[in-house]
Amino acid sequence: MVNKDNAAVLLGMGAIIVTLGIGTCSTNARIDDGFTSVNRRMDDGFDNLQRQINDTNRRMDDGFDNVNRRIDDTNRRIDDVQEDVRELRTMVFELLKNLNPAN
């Protein structure tokens, strides 16, 4: 049976339950908004990190290409010097051969 004393207690409990229900829904919504914001910021951070990694990789590739071009150029110069040395050596031998009256 519901009497005057029980009605006040039941009404109070009902008010508490309604308040908790409404408060919980809004709290859950705020928590969800917080997670969404954190997820968005993490995605932005990972996207930024990926862009930095891609930029670093591109710069490294450009640097290696530059080093390889320089190595190729140096190798061509070495080949040219070796050819010049062979020509000079041949010229020296021909000169020495012509100066030696024993031949």
C-alpha positions in Angstrom: 0.0 0.0 0.0 1.0 3.5 -0.7 0.6 5.8 2.1 1.7 9.4 2.6 5.2 8.4 3.9 5.8 5.8 1.2 4.6 8.3 -1.5 7.2 10.8 -0.6 10.0 8.2 -0.6 8.8 6.7 -4.0 8.5 10.2 -5.5 12.0 11.0 -4.3 13.4 7.8 -5.7 11.7 8.4 -9.0 13.2 11.9 -9.2 16.6 10.5 -8.5 16.2 7.9 -11.2 15.1 10.4 -13.7 17.9 12.8 -12.8 20.5 10.0 -13.1 19.0 8.9 -16.4 19.1 12.3 -18.0 22.5 13.1 -16.5 24.0 9.8 -17.7 22.8 10.5 -21.2 24.4 13.9 -21.4 27.6 12.6 -19.8 27.7 9.8 -22.3 27.3 12.3 -25.1 30.1 14.5 -23.7 32.3 11.4 -23.4 31.5 10.4 -27.0 32.3 13.9 -28.2 35.6 13.7 -26.3 36.5 10.4 -27.9 35.6 11.8 -31.3 37.8 14.8 -30.8 40.7 12.7 -29.5 40.4 10.3 -32.5 40.3 13.2 -34.9 43.4 14.8 -33.4 45.2 11.4 -33.4 44.2 10.9 -37.1 45.5 14.4 -37.9 48.7 13.6 -36.0 49.3 10.4 -37.9 48.5 12.0 -41.2 51.1 14.7 -40.4 53.6 12.1 -39.4 53.0 10.2 -42.6 53.6 13.4 -44.6 56.8 14.0 -42.8 58.0 10.4 -43.4 57.1 10.7 -47.1 59.0 14.0 -47.3 62.0 12.6 -45.5 62.0 9.6 -47.9 61.8 11.8 -50.9 64.6 14.0 -49.6 66.7 10.9 -49.0 66.0 9.6 -52.4 67.0 12.9 -53.9 70.2 12.9 -51.9 71.1 9.4 -52.9 70.5 10.3 -56.6 72.8 13.3 -56.2 75.5 11.2 -54.6 75.2 8.6 -57.4 75.5 11.3 -60.0 78.6 12.6 -58.4 80.1 9.1 -58.1 79.4 8.5 -61.8 81.0 11.9 -62.7 84.0 11.1 -60.6 84.3 7.6 -62.3 84.2 9.3 -65.7 86.9 11.7 -64.7 89.1 8.9 -63.4 88.6 7.0 -66.7 89.7 10.1 -68.6 92.8 10.5 -66.4 93.7 6.9 -66.9 93.4 7.3 -70.6 95.6 10.4 -70.5 98.2 8.5 -68.4 98.3 5.7 -71.0 98.7 8.1 -73.8 101.5 9.9 -71.9 103.2 6.6 -71.1 103.1 5.6 -74.8 104.6 9.0 -75.8 107.4 8.6 -73.2 108.2 5.1 -74.5 108.2 6.3 -78.1 110.5 9.2 -77.2 112.9 7.0 -75.2 112.9 4.5 -78.1 113.8 7.2 -80.6 116.6 8.6 -78.3 118.2 5.2 -77.8 120.7 4.7 -80.7 121.1 1.0 -79.9 117.9 0.3 -81.7 
